[in-house]
Amino acid sequence: MGKCKVLVNCNNVKVKDTQACQQHQPQWTKFVAQHNRQSGGGYHKITQRPTENLPWVANREPRIQPHDEEMEEPVRSNHFKVPSFYCVETVCALCSVIVAWTKFAKAESPTKILAFLEKVFPTEEPRPDYICIDKACWVLRSAVRNKSWDNIWEKTTRFIVDTYHYSNHKDDDDELCQKWCNPAPSNGSAPNLVIEEKDKQGRPCWRCAFNTQACEQLNAWIG
């Protein structure tokens, strides 16, 4: 018959035609009622659009993970439904060609990002000079804490944030991000990242040499 799906450590046999044992039948009944397409909740789920603010729909704040903040992995209340993955993480070249990809089950934490990058670039030779990611400053902080910066990345690679998120970090006075993760520093510390051009008035100006949002734009296109 199989084991109960309510708790990880529940070894009771599930009741026929259900996913719960006799002890946890109330939880199963509640789950079925909430997810039945014929129920009011199921009907509202079908007709509701995320942007609509209807009087009969509960006002629930969406669970959004900030790009530049740590996030705890959510705890599942039961195992009735097949779990979905939080995101697909990609490593892209500047031309948007996918170099590698993986799935993060519950959260996009800096430690998971570092583990993924270490798997993709296990030796020094293939590691890029720059890795651009919206969470670069958090990834750098985590690498320093767990010593992987000293042991793995410092010799070969610099973590930079993309231009969109860097502008937000400037407003937040994030000194670490401004000093170490700037995608287009004008002080000459990273000449390969900037190009000198002239604006419409013919005055010299600097711009990014590369598209730092190639991966973001690829994800938006896929989505």
PyMOL commands that place a pseudoatom at each C-alpha (Angstrom):
pseudoatom trace, name=CA, resn=MET, resi=1, chain=A, elem=C, hetatm=0, pos=[0.000, 0.000, 0.000]
pseudoatom trace, name=CA, resn=GLY, resi=2, chain=A, elem=C, hetatm=0, pos=[2.872, 2.368, 0.653]
pseudoatom trace, name=CA, resn=LYS, resi=3, chain=A, elem=C, hetatm=0, pos=[3.703, 4.646, 3.547]
pseudoatom trace, name=CA, resn=CYS, resi=4, chain=A, elem=C, hetatm=0, pos=[1.928, 7.755, 4.774]
pseudoatom trace, name=CA, resn=LYS, resi=5, chain=A, elem=C, hetatm=0, pos=[2.960, 10.985, 3.033]
pseudoatom trace, name=CA, resn=VAL, resi=6, chain=A, elem=C, hetatm=0, pos=[2.124, 13.434, 5.828]
pseudoatom trace, name=CA, resn=LEU, resi=7, chain=A, elem=C, hetatm=0, pos=[5.335, 13.336, 7.843]
pseudoatom trace, name=CA, resn=VAL, resi=8, chain=A, elem=C, hetatm=0, pos=[8.822, 12.337, 6.813]
pseudoatom trace, name=CA, resn=ASN, resi=9, chain=A, elem=C, hetatm=0, pos=[9.186, 9.972, 9.762]
pseudoatom trace, name=CA, resn=CYS, resi=10, chain=A, elem=C, hetatm=0, pos=[5.669, 8.483, 9.603]
pseudoatom trace, name=CA, resn=ASN, resi=11, chain=A, elem=C, hetatm=0, pos=[6.002, 4.774, 8.792]
pseudoatom trace, name=CA, resn=ASN, resi=12, chain=A, elem=C, hetatm=0, pos=[2.298, 3.921, 8.988]
pseudoatom trace, name=CA, resn=VAL, resi=13, chain=A, elem=C, hetatm=0, pos=[0.643, 2.306, 5.991]
pseudoatom trace, name=CA, resn=LYS, resi=14, chain=A, elem=C, hetatm=0, pos=[-1.601, 4.688, 4.058]
pseudoatom trace, name=CA, resn=VAL, resi=15, chain=A, elem=C, hetatm=0, pos=[-5.314, 4.018, 3.703]
pseudoatom trace, name=CA, resn=LYS, resi=16, chain=A, elem=C, hetatm=0, pos=[-6.451, 2.757, 0.312]
pseudoatom trace, name=CA, resn=ASP, resi=17, chain=A, elem=C, hetatm=0, pos=[-7.108, 5.493, -2.287]
pseudoatom trace, name=CA, resn=THR, resi=18, chain=A, elem=C, hetatm=0, pos=[-5.479, 8.138, -0.074]
pseudoatom trace, name=CA, resn=GLN, resi=19, chain=A, elem=C, hetatm=0, pos=[-1.953, 9.363, 0.680]
pseudoatom trace, name=CA, resn=ALA, resi=20, chain=A, elem=C, hetatm=0, pos=[-2.277, 9.282, 4.485]
pseudoatom trace, name=CA, resn=CYS, resi=21, chain=A, elem=C, hetatm=0, pos=[-2.511, 6.703, 7.226]
pseudoatom trace, name=CA, resn=GLN, resi=22, chain=A, elem=C, hetatm=0, pos=[-5.550, 6.378, 9.492]
pseudoatom trace, name=CA, resn=GLN, resi=23, chain=A, elem=C, hetatm=0, pos=[-4.009, 8.737, 12.047]
pseudoatom trace, name=CA, resn=HIS, resi=24, chain=A, elem=C, hetatm=0, pos=[-3.431, 11.496, 9.493]
pseudoatom trace, name=CA, resn=GLN, resi=25, chain=A, elem=C, hetatm=0, pos=[-6.689, 11.224, 7.551]
pseudoatom trace, name=CA, resn=PRO, resi=26, chain=A, elem=C, hetatm=0, pos=[-7.876, 14.683, 8.768]
pseudoatom trace, name=CA, resn=GLN, resi=27, chain=A, elem=C, hetatm=0, pos=[-4.838, 16.320, 7.122]
pseudoatom trace, name=CA, resn=TRP, resi=28, chain=A, elem=C, hetatm=0, pos=[-5.471, 14.395, 3.914]
pseudoatom trace, name=CA, resn=THR, resi=29, chain=A, elem=C, hetatm=0, pos=[-9.166, 15.339, 3.870]
pseudoatom trace, name=CA, resn=LYS, resi=30, chain=A, elem=C, hetatm=0, pos=[-8.268, 19.015, 4.371]
pseudoatom trace, name=CA, resn=PHE, resi=31, chain=A, elem=C, hetatm=0, pos=[-5.692, 18.866, 1.576]
pseudoatom trace, name=CA, resn=VAL, resi=32, chain=A, elem=C, hetatm=0, pos=[-8.168, 17.285, -0.861]
pseudoatom trace, name=CA, resn=ALA, resi=33, chain=A, elem=C, hetatm=0, pos=[-10.820, 19.893, -0.036]
pseudoatom trace, name=CA, resn=GLN, resi=34, chain=A, elem=C, hetatm=0, pos=[-8.396, 22.770, -0.628]
pseudoatom trace, name=CA, resn=HIS, resi=35, chain=A, elem=C, hetatm=0, pos=[-7.075, 21.426, -3.930]
pseudoatom trace, name=CA, resn=ASN, resi=36, chain=A, elem=C, hetatm=0, pos=[-10.218, 19.964, -5.436]
pseudoatom trace, name=CA, resn=ARG, resi=37, chain=A, elem=C, hetatm=0, pos=[-11.107, 21.815, -8.641]
pseudoatom trace, name=CA, resn=GLN, resi=38, chain=A, elem=C, hetatm=0, pos=[-14.790, 21.457, -7.790]
pseudoatom trace, name=CA, resn=SER, resi=39, chain=A, elem=C, hetatm=0, pos=[-14.405, 23.253, -4.463]
pseudoatom trace, name=CA, resn=GLY, resi=40, chain=A, elem=C, hetatm=0, pos=[-14.726, 27.009, -4.005]
pseudoatom trace, name=CA, resn=GLY, resi=41, chain=A, elem=C, hetatm=0, pos=[-11.007, 27.328, -3.300]
pseudoatom trace, name=CA, resn=GLY, resi=42, chain=A, elem=C, hetatm=0, pos=[-10.188, 25.373, -6.439]
pseudoatom trace, name=CA, resn=TYR, resi=43, chain=A, elem=C, hetatm=0, pos=[-12.563, 27.501, -8.527]
pseudoatom trace, name=CA, resn=HIS, resi=44, chain=A, elem=C, hetatm=0, pos=[-11.030, 30.713, -7.216]
pseudoatom trace, name=CA, resn=LYS, resi=45, chain=A, elem=C, hetatm=0, pos=[-7.569, 29.359, -7.994]
pseudoatom trace, name=CA, resn=ILE, resi=46, chain=A, elem=C, hetatm=0, pos=[-8.606, 28.722, -11.594]
pseudoatom trace, name=CA, resn=THR, resi=47, chain=A, elem=C, hetatm=0, pos=[-10.248, 32.101, -12.169]
pseudoatom trace, name=CA, resn=GLN, resi=48, chain=A, elem=C, hetatm=0, pos=[-7.938, 34.295, -10.130]
pseudoatom trace, name=CA, resn=ARG, resi=49, chain=A, elem=C, hetatm=0, pos=[-5.238, 36.270, -11.899]
pseudoatom trace, name=CA, resn=PRO, resi=50, chain=A, elem=C, hetatm=0, pos=[-2.178, 37.355, -9.866]
pseudoatom trace, name=CA, resn=THR, resi=51, chain=A, elem=C, hetatm=0, pos=[-2.746, 41.029, -10.604]
pseudoatom trace, name=CA, resn=GLU, resi=52, chain=A, elem=C, hetatm=0, pos=[-6.456, 41.025, -9.775]
pseudoatom trace, name=CA, resn=ASN, resi=53, chain=A, elem=C, hetatm=0, pos=[-7.628, 42.289, -6.408]
pseudoatom trace, name=CA, resn=LEU, resi=54, chain=A, elem=C, hetatm=0, pos=[-11.020, 40.630, -5.996]
pseudoatom trace, name=CA, resn=PRO, resi=55, chain=A, elem=C, hetatm=0, pos=[-13.105, 40.942, -2.816]
pseudoatom trace, name=CA, resn=TRP, resi=56, chain=A, elem=C, hetatm=0, pos=[-13.502, 37.191, -2.353]
pseudoatom trace, name=CA, resn=VAL, resi=57, chain=A, elem=C, hetatm=0, pos=[-9.802, 36.390, -2.782]
pseudoatom trace, name=CA, resn=ALA, resi=58, chain=A, elem=C, hetatm=0, pos=[-7.648, 36.357, 0.339]
pseudoatom trace, name=CA, resn=ASN, resi=59, chain=A, elem=C, hetatm=0, pos=[-4.983, 39.042, 0.332]
pseudoatom trace, name=CA, resn=ARG, resi=60, chain=A, elem=C, hetatm=0, pos=[-1.807, 36.986, 0.514]
pseudoatom trace, name=CA, resn=GLU, resi=61, chain=A, elem=C, hetatm=0, pos=[1.601, 38.522, 0.136]
pseudoatom trace, name=CA, resn=PRO, resi=62, chain=A, elem=C, hetatm=0, pos=[3.639, 36.693, -2.508]
pseudoatom trace, name=CA, resn=ARG, resi=63, chain=A, elem=C, hetatm=0, pos=[6.724, 34.926, -1.220]
pseudoatom trace, name=CA, resn=ILE, resi=64, chain=A, elem=C, hetatm=0, pos=[9.494, 36.699, -3.106]
pseudoatom trace, name=CA, resn=GLN, resi=65, chain=A, elem=C, hetatm=0, pos=[13.166, 36.053, -2.546]
pseudoatom trace, name=CA, resn=PRO, resi=66, chain=A, elem=C, hetatm=0, pos=[15.186, 39.282, -2.747]
pseudoatom trace, name=CA, resn=HIS, resi=67, chain=A, elem=C, hetatm=0, pos=[18.094, 38.973, -5.166]
pseudoatom trace, name=CA, resn=ASP, resi=68, chain=A, elem=C, hetatm=0, pos=[20.643, 40.178, -2.639]
pseudoatom trace, name=CA, resn=GLU, resi=69, chain=A, elem=C, hetatm=0, pos=[19.464, 38.653, 0.626]
pseudoatom trace, name=CA, resn=GLU, resi=70, chain=A, elem=C, hetatm=0, pos=[19.849, 35.251, 2.240]
pseudoatom trace, name=CA, resn=MET, resi=71, chain=A, elem=C, hetatm=0, pos=[16.740, 33.100, 2.359]
pseudoatom trace, name=CA, resn=GLU, resi=72, chain=A, elem=C, hetatm=0, pos=[15.877, 30.114, 4.493]
pseudoatom trace, name=CA, resn=GLU, resi=73, chain=A, elem=C, hetatm=0, pos=[14.709, 27.016, 2.708]
pseudoatom trace, name=CA, resn=PRO, resi=74, chain=A, elem=C, hetatm=0, pos=[10.946, 26.553, 3.173]
pseudoatom trace, name=CA, resn=VAL, resi=75, chain=A, elem=C, hetatm=0, pos=[9.669, 23.626, 5.230]
pseudoatom trace, name=CA, resn=ARG, resi=76, chain=A, elem=C, hetatm=0, pos=[7.005, 21.519, 3.562]
pseudoatom trace, name=CA, resn=SER, resi=77, chain=A, elem=C, hetatm=0, pos=[3.917, 20.806, 5.670]
pseudoatom trace, name=CA, resn=ASN, resi=78, chain=A, elem=C, hetatm=0, pos=[3.260, 17.498, 3.907]
pseudoatom trace, name=CA, resn=HIS, resi=79, chain=A, elem=C, hetatm=0, pos=[4.351, 15.299, 1.015]
pseudoatom trace, name=CA, resn=PHE, resi=80, chain=A, elem=C, hetatm=0, pos=[1.048, 14.920, -0.804]
pseudoatom trace, name=CA, resn=LYS, resi=81, chain=A, elem=C, hetatm=0, pos=[2.111, 16.899, -3.871]
pseudoatom trace, name=CA, resn=VAL, resi=82, chain=A, elem=C, hetatm=0, pos=[5.080, 16.318, -6.122]
pseudoatom trace, name=CA, resn=PRO, resi=83, chain=A, elem=C, hetatm=0, pos=[7.633, 18.969, -5.092]
pseudoatom trace, name=CA, resn=SER, resi=84, chain=A, elem=C, hetatm=0, pos=[8.479, 21.715, -7.553]
pseudoatom trace, name=CA, resn=PHE, resi=85, chain=A, elem=C, hetatm=0, pos=[11.931, 23.243, -8.021]
pseudoatom trace, name=CA, resn=TYR, resi=86, chain=A, elem=C, hetatm=0, pos=[12.551, 26.796, -6.863]
pseudoatom trace, name=CA, resn=CYS, resi=87, chain=A, elem=C, hetatm=0, pos=[14.571, 27.789, -9.921]
pseudoatom trace, name=CA, resn=VAL, resi=88, chain=A, elem=C, hetatm=0, pos=[16.856, 26.685, -12.732]
pseudoatom trace, name=CA, resn=GLU, resi=89, chain=A, elem=C, hetatm=0, pos=[20.349, 28.143, -12.291]
pseudoatom trace, name=CA, resn=THR, resi=90, chain=A, elem=C, hetatm=0, pos=[22.317, 28.727, -15.481]
pseudoatom trace, name=CA, resn=VAL, resi=91, chain=A, elem=C, hetatm=0, pos=[25.887, 29.632, -16.341]
pseudoatom trace, name=CA, resn=CYS, resi=92, chain=A, elem=C, hetatm=0, pos=[25.872, 31.601, -19.596]
pseudoatom trace, name=CA, resn=ALA, resi=93, chain=A, elem=C, hetatm=0, pos=[28.547, 32.967, -21.870]
pseudoatom trace, name=CA, resn=LEU, resi=94, chain=A, elem=C, hetatm=0, pos=[28.348, 36.623, -22.895]
pseudoatom trace, name=CA, resn=CYS, resi=95, chain=A, elem=C, hetatm=0, pos=[26.561, 35.580, -26.090]
pseudoatom trace, name=CA, resn=SER, resi=96, chain=A, elem=C, hetatm=0, pos=[23.839, 33.906, -23.944]
pseudoatom trace, name=CA, resn=VAL, resi=97, chain=A, elem=C, hetatm=0, pos=[24.962, 30.372, -24.839]
pseudoatom trace, name=CA, resn=ILE, resi=98, chain=A, elem=C, hetatm=0, pos=[24.310, 28.121, -21.839]
pseudoatom trace, name=CA, resn=VAL, resi=99, chain=A, elem=C, hetatm=0, pos=[27.535, 26.649, -20.475]
pseudoatom trace, name=CA, resn=ALA, resi=100, chain=A, elem=C, hetatm=0, pos=[25.945, 24.672, -17.649]
pseudoatom trace, name=CA, resn=TRP, resi=101, chain=A, elem=C, hetatm=0, pos=[22.718, 24.484, -15.681]
pseudoatom trace, name=CA, resn=THR, resi=102, chain=A, elem=C, hetatm=0, pos=[21.246, 22.881, -12.582]
pseudoatom trace, name=CA, resn=LYS, resi=103, chain=A, elem=C, hetatm=0, pos=[18.060, 22.937, -10.520]
pseudoatom trace, name=CA, resn=PHE, resi=104, chain=A, elem=C, hetatm=0, pos=[17.802, 24.415, -7.027]
pseudoatom trace, name=CA, resn=ALA, resi=105, chain=A, elem=C, hetatm=0, pos=[15.050, 22.653, -5.136]
pseudoatom trace, name=CA, resn=LYS, resi=106, chain=A, elem=C, hetatm=0, pos=[14.139, 25.143, -2.415]
pseudoatom trace, name=CA, resn=ALA, resi=107, chain=A, elem=C, hetatm=0, pos=[16.232, 28.318, -2.513]
pseudoatom trace, name=CA, resn=GLU, resi=108, chain=A, elem=C, hetatm=0, pos=[18.975, 30.141, -4.426]
pseudoatom trace, name=CA, resn=SER, resi=109, chain=A, elem=C, hetatm=0, pos=[21.435, 30.567, -1.590]
pseudoatom trace, name=CA, resn=PRO, resi=110, chain=A, elem=C, hetatm=0, pos=[25.030, 31.783, -2.052]
pseudoatom trace, name=CA, resn=THR, resi=111, chain=A, elem=C, hetatm=0, pos=[26.385, 28.480, -0.712]
pseudoatom trace, name=CA, resn=LYS, resi=112, chain=A, elem=C, hetatm=0, pos=[24.450, 26.556, -3.375]
pseudoatom trace, name=CA, resn=ILE, resi=113, chain=A, elem=C, hetatm=0, pos=[25.685, 28.952, -6.061]
pseudoatom trace, name=CA, resn=LEU, resi=114, chain=A, elem=C, hetatm=0, pos=[29.288, 28.444, -4.957]
pseudoatom trace, name=CA, resn=ALA, resi=115, chain=A, elem=C, hetatm=0, pos=[28.891, 24.664, -4.907]
pseudoatom trace, name=CA, resn=PHE, resi=116, chain=A, elem=C, hetatm=0, pos=[27.450, 24.771, -8.422]
pseudoatom trace, name=CA, resn=LEU, resi=117, chain=A, elem=C, hetatm=0, pos=[30.273, 26.971, -9.722]
pseudoatom trace, name=CA, resn=GLU, resi=118, chain=A, elem=C, hetatm=0, pos=[32.906, 24.734, -8.127]
pseudoatom trace, name=CA, resn=LYS, resi=119, chain=A, elem=C, hetatm=0, pos=[31.354, 21.756, -9.896]
pseudoatom trace, name=CA, resn=VAL, resi=120, chain=A, elem=C, hetatm=0, pos=[31.281, 23.552, -13.256]
pseudoatom trace, name=CA, resn=PHE, resi=121, chain=A, elem=C, hetatm=0, pos=[34.850, 24.913, -12.870]
pseudoatom trace, name=CA, resn=PRO, resi=122, chain=A, elem=C, hetatm=0, pos=[36.711, 22.273, -10.802]
pseudoatom trace, name=CA, resn=THR, resi=123, chain=A, elem=C, hetatm=0, pos=[40.203, 23.431, -11.834]
pseudoatom trace, name=CA, resn=GLU, resi=124, chain=A, elem=C, hetatm=0, pos=[41.880, 26.797, -12.328]
pseudoatom trace, name=CA, resn=GLU, resi=125, chain=A, elem=C, hetatm=0, pos=[42.357, 26.638, -16.096]
pseudoatom trace, name=CA, resn=PRO, resi=126, chain=A, elem=C, hetatm=0, pos=[38.686, 26.896, -17.243]
pseudoatom trace, name=CA, resn=ARG, resi=127, chain=A, elem=C, hetatm=0, pos=[37.639, 29.428, -14.605]
pseudoatom trace, name=CA, resn=PRO, resi=128, chain=A, elem=C, hetatm=0, pos=[36.600, 32.791, -16.080]
pseudoatom trace, name=CA, resn=ASP, resi=129, chain=A, elem=C, hetatm=0, pos=[38.251, 36.037, -15.033]
pseudoatom trace, name=CA, resn=TYR, resi=130, chain=A, elem=C, hetatm=0, pos=[34.846, 37.428, -14.065]
pseudoatom trace, name=CA, resn=ILE, resi=131, chain=A, elem=C, hetatm=0, pos=[31.630, 35.809, -12.940]
pseudoatom trace, name=CA, resn=CYS, resi=132, chain=A, elem=C, hetatm=0, pos=[28.673, 38.185, -13.073]
pseudoatom trace, name=CA, resn=ILE, resi=133, chain=A, elem=C, hetatm=0, pos=[25.655, 37.369, -10.921]
pseudoatom trace, name=CA, resn=ASP, resi=134, chain=A, elem=C, hetatm=0, pos=[22.973, 39.477, -9.269]
pseudoatom trace, name=CA, resn=LYS, resi=135, chain=A, elem=C, hetatm=0, pos=[24.029, 38.106, -5.856]
pseudoatom trace, name=CA, resn=ALA, resi=136, chain=A, elem=C, hetatm=0, pos=[27.756, 38.626, -6.398]
pseudoatom trace, name=CA, resn=CYS, resi=137, chain=A, elem=C, hetatm=0, pos=[28.319, 40.460, -3.121]
pseudoatom trace, name=CA, resn=TRP, resi=138, chain=A, elem=C, hetatm=0, pos=[26.527, 37.753, -1.129]
pseudoatom trace, name=CA, resn=VAL, resi=139, chain=A, elem=C, hetatm=0, pos=[28.431, 35.048, -2.996]
pseudoatom trace, name=CA, resn=LEU, resi=140, chain=A, elem=C, hetatm=0, pos=[31.698, 36.852, -2.253]
pseudoatom trace, name=CA, resn=ARG, resi=141, chain=A, elem=C, hetatm=0, pos=[30.829, 37.172, 1.439]
pseudoatom trace, name=CA, resn=SER, resi=142, chain=A, elem=C, hetatm=0, pos=[29.997, 33.468, 1.633]
pseudoatom trace, name=CA, resn=ALA, resi=143, chain=A, elem=C, hetatm=0, pos=[33.203, 32.515, -0.190]
pseudoatom trace, name=CA, resn=VAL, resi=144, chain=A, elem=C, hetatm=0, pos=[35.274, 34.539, 2.278]
pseudoatom trace, name=CA, resn=ARG, resi=145, chain=A, elem=C, hetatm=0, pos=[33.469, 32.964, 5.250]
pseudoatom trace, name=CA, resn=ASN, resi=146, chain=A, elem=C, hetatm=0, pos=[33.879, 29.361, 4.099]
pseudoatom trace, name=CA, resn=LYS, resi=147, chain=A, elem=C, hetatm=0, pos=[37.481, 29.923, 2.923]
pseudoatom trace, name=CA, resn=SER, resi=148, chain=A, elem=C, hetatm=0, pos=[36.710, 28.993, -0.693]
pseudoatom trace, name=CA, resn=TRP, resi=149, chain=A, elem=C, hetatm=0, pos=[37.773, 32.510, -1.714]
pseudoatom trace, name=CA, resn=ASP, resi=150, chain=A, elem=C, hetatm=0, pos=[41.312, 31.930, -0.411]
pseudoatom trace, name=CA, resn=ASN, resi=151, chain=A, elem=C, hetatm=0, pos=[41.510, 28.308, -1.546]
pseudoatom trace, name=CA, resn=ILE, resi=152, chain=A, elem=C, hetatm=0, pos=[39.711, 28.417, -4.898]
pseudoatom trace, name=CA, resn=TRP, resi=153, chain=A, elem=C, hetatm=0, pos=[38.588, 31.716, -6.407]
pseudoatom trace, name=CA, resn=GLU, resi=154, chain=A, elem=C, hetatm=0, pos=[41.026, 34.474, -5.434]
pseudoatom trace, name=CA, resn=LYS, resi=155, chain=A, elem=C, hetatm=0, pos=[43.748, 33.363, -7.851]
pseudoatom trace, name=CA, resn=THR, resi=156, chain=A, elem=C, hetatm=0, pos=[41.552, 33.308, -10.938]
pseudoatom trace, name=CA, resn=THR, resi=157, chain=A, elem=C, hetatm=0, pos=[38.184, 34.981, -10.629]
pseudoatom trace, name=CA, resn=ARG, resi=158, chain=A, elem=C, hetatm=0, pos=[36.392, 38.104, -9.520]
pseudoatom trace, name=CA, resn=PHE, resi=159, chain=A, elem=C, hetatm=0, pos=[32.680, 38.188, -8.691]
pseudoatom trace, name=CA, resn=ILE, resi=160, chain=A, elem=C, hetatm=0, pos=[30.833, 41.203, -10.105]
pseudoatom trace, name=CA, resn=VAL, resi=161, chain=A, elem=C, hetatm=0, pos=[27.166, 42.178, -9.933]
pseudoatom trace, name=CA, resn=ASP, resi=162, chain=A, elem=C, hetatm=0, pos=[25.150, 43.067, -13.025]
pseudoatom trace, name=CA, resn=THR, resi=163, chain=A, elem=C, hetatm=0, pos=[24.558, 46.731, -13.823]
pseudoatom trace, name=CA, resn=TYR, resi=164, chain=A, elem=C, hetatm=0, pos=[20.874, 46.727, -12.850]
pseudoatom trace, name=CA, resn=HIS, resi=165, chain=A, elem=C, hetatm=0, pos=[21.431, 45.392, -9.346]
pseudoatom trace, name=CA, resn=TYR, resi=166, chain=A, elem=C, hetatm=0, pos=[24.612, 47.397, -8.862]
pseudoatom trace, name=CA, resn=SER, resi=167, chain=A, elem=C, hetatm=0, pos=[22.609, 50.615, -9.195]
pseudoatom trace, name=CA, resn=ASN, resi=168, chain=A, elem=C, hetatm=0, pos=[20.359, 49.400, -6.362]
pseudoatom trace, name=CA, resn=HIS, resi=169, chain=A, elem=C, hetatm=0, pos=[23.347, 48.488, -4.213]
pseudoatom trace, name=CA, resn=LYS, resi=170, chain=A, elem=C, hetatm=0, pos=[24.815, 51.949, -4.705]
pseudoatom trace, name=CA, resn=ASP, resi=171, chain=A, elem=C, hetatm=0, pos=[21.663, 53.405, -3.190]
pseudoatom trace, name=CA, resn=ASP, resi=172, chain=A, elem=C, hetatm=0, pos=[22.024, 51.028, -0.229]
pseudoatom trace, name=CA, resn=ASP, resi=173, chain=A, elem=C, hetatm=0, pos=[25.603, 52.191, 0.466]
pseudoatom trace, name=CA, resn=ASP, resi=174, chain=A, elem=C, hetatm=0, pos=[26.903, 48.628, 0.178]
pseudoatom trace, name=CA, resn=GLU, resi=175, chain=A, elem=C, hetatm=0, pos=[30.643, 49.316, 0.475]
pseudoatom trace, name=CA, resn=LEU, resi=176, chain=A, elem=C, hetatm=0, pos=[31.736, 45.749, -0.237]
pseudoatom trace, name=CA, resn=CYS, resi=177, chain=A, elem=C, hetatm=0, pos=[29.682, 45.651, -3.431]
pseudoatom trace, name=CA, resn=GLN, resi=178, chain=A, elem=C, hetatm=0, pos=[30.868, 49.068, -4.579]
pseudoatom trace, name=CA, resn=LYS, resi=179, chain=A, elem=C, hetatm=0, pos=[34.540, 48.250, -4.040]
pseudoatom trace, name=CA, resn=TRP, resi=180, chain=A, elem=C, hetatm=0, pos=[34.801, 44.609, -5.128]
pseudoatom trace, name=CA, resn=CYS, resi=181, chain=A, elem=C, hetatm=0, pos=[31.742, 43.864, -7.298]
pseudoatom trace, name=CA, resn=ASN, resi=182, chain=A, elem=C, hetatm=0, pos=[31.497, 46.957, -9.513]
pseudoatom trace, name=CA, resn=PRO, resi=183, chain=A, elem=C, hetatm=0, pos=[30.754, 45.785, -13.096]
pseudoatom trace, name=CA, resn=ALA, resi=184, chain=A, elem=C, hetatm=0, pos=[32.313, 48.921, -14.630]
pseudoatom trace, name=CA, resn=PRO, resi=185, chain=A, elem=C, hetatm=0, pos=[34.837, 50.612, -12.317]
pseudoatom trace, name=CA, resn=SER, resi=186, chain=A, elem=C, hetatm=0, pos=[36.150, 53.918, -13.608]
pseudoatom trace, name=CA, resn=ASN, resi=187, chain=A, elem=C, hetatm=0, pos=[39.301, 53.949, -11.469]
pseudoatom trace, name=CA, resn=GLY, resi=188, chain=A, elem=C, hetatm=0, pos=[41.307, 51.743, -13.826]
pseudoatom trace, name=CA, resn=SER, resi=189, chain=A, elem=C, hetatm=0, pos=[41.177, 48.661, -11.589]
pseudoatom trace, name=CA, resn=ALA, resi=190, chain=A, elem=C, hetatm=0, pos=[39.436, 46.563, -14.276]
pseudoatom trace, name=CA, resn=PRO, resi=191, chain=A, elem=C, hetatm=0, pos=[40.200, 48.028, -17.734]
pseudoatom trace, name=CA, resn=ASN, resi=192, chain=A, elem=C, hetatm=0, pos=[38.738, 45.000, -19.516]
pseudoatom trace, name=CA, resn=LEU, resi=193, chain=A, elem=C, hetatm=0, pos=[35.272, 45.763, -18.144]
pseudoatom trace, name=CA, resn=VAL, resi=194, chain=A, elem=C, hetatm=0, pos=[34.901, 49.297, -19.511]
pseudoatom trace, name=CA, resn=ILE, resi=195, chain=A, elem=C, hetatm=0, pos=[35.161, 51.053, -22.859]
pseudoatom trace, name=CA, resn=GLU, resi=196, chain=A, elem=C, hetatm=0, pos=[35.758, 54.740, -23.406]
pseudoatom trace, name=CA, resn=GLU, resi=197, chain=A, elem=C, hetatm=0, pos=[33.330, 56.306, -25.853]
pseudoatom trace, name=CA, resn=LYS, resi=198, chain=A, elem=C, hetatm=0, pos=[31.821, 59.697, -26.615]
pseudoatom trace, name=CA, resn=ASP, resi=199, chain=A, elem=C, hetatm=0, pos=[28.295, 60.777, -25.761]
pseudoatom trace, name=CA, resn=LYS, resi=200, chain=A, elem=C, hetatm=0, pos=[25.924, 62.713, -28.055]
pseudoatom trace, name=CA, resn=GLN, resi=201, chain=A, elem=C, hetatm=0, pos=[27.688, 65.933, -27.173]
pseudoatom trace, name=CA, resn=GLY, resi=202, chain=A, elem=C, hetatm=0, pos=[31.071, 64.456, -28.080]
pseudoatom trace, name=CA, resn=ARG, resi=203, chain=A, elem=C, hetatm=0, pos=[32.244, 64.276, -24.491]
pseudoatom trace, name=CA, resn=PRO, resi=204, chain=A, elem=C, hetatm=0, pos=[34.272, 61.206, -23.378]
pseudoatom trace, name=CA, resn=CYS, resi=205, chain=A, elem=C, hetatm=0, pos=[32.356, 58.730, -21.241]
pseudoatom trace, name=CA, resn=TRP, resi=206, chain=A, elem=C, hetatm=0, pos=[32.652, 55.172, -20.005]
pseudoatom trace, name=CA, resn=ARG, resi=207, chain=A, elem=C, hetatm=0, pos=[30.325, 52.249, -20.664]
pseudoatom trace, name=CA, resn=CYS, resi=208, chain=A, elem=C, hetatm=0, pos=[30.306, 48.537, -19.871]
pseudoatom trace, name=CA, resn=ALA, resi=209, chain=A, elem=C, hetatm=0, pos=[32.348, 46.482, -22.309]
pseudoatom trace, name=CA, resn=PHE, resi=210, chain=A, elem=C, hetatm=0, pos=[30.080, 43.460, -21.889]
pseudoatom trace, name=CA, resn=ASN, resi=211, chain=A, elem=C, hetatm=0, pos=[26.401, 42.712, -21.419]
pseudoatom trace, name=CA, resn=THR, resi=212, chain=A, elem=C, hetatm=0, pos=[26.306, 41.815, -17.733]
pseudoatom trace, name=CA, resn=GLN, resi=213, chain=A, elem=C, hetatm=0, pos=[22.646, 40.815, -17.918]
pseudoatom trace, name=CA, resn=ALA, resi=214, chain=A, elem=C, hetatm=0, pos=[22.940, 38.127, -20.597]
pseudoatom trace, name=CA, resn=CYS, resi=215, chain=A, elem=C, hetatm=0, pos=[21.823, 35.408, -18.198]
pseudoatom trace, name=CA, resn=GLU, resi=216, chain=A, elem=C, hetatm=0, pos=[18.941, 37.498, -16.815]
pseudoatom trace, name=CA, resn=GLN, resi=217, chain=A, elem=C, hetatm=0, pos=[17.714, 38.247, -20.333]
pseudoatom trace, name=CA, resn=LEU, resi=218, chain=A, elem=C, hetatm=0, pos=[17.957, 34.583, -21.305]
pseudoatom trace, name=CA, resn=ASN, resi=219, chain=A, elem=C, hetatm=0, pos=[15.824, 33.594, -18.308]
pseudoatom trace, name=CA, resn=ALA, resi=220, chain=A, elem=C, hetatm=0, pos=[13.262, 36.261, -19.167]
pseudoatom trace, name=CA, resn=TRP, resi=221, chain=A, elem=C, hetatm=0, pos=[13.132, 35.003, -22.761]
pseudoatom trace, name=CA, resn=ILE, resi=222, chain=A, elem=C, hetatm=0, pos=[12.680, 31.378, -21.650]
pseudoatom trace, name=CA, resn=GLY, resi=223, chain=A, elem=C, hetatm=0, pos=[10.027, 32.375, -19.149]
for i in range(1, 223): cmd.bond("trace and resi %d" % i, "trace and resi %d" % (i + 1))
show_as sticks, trace
zoom trace
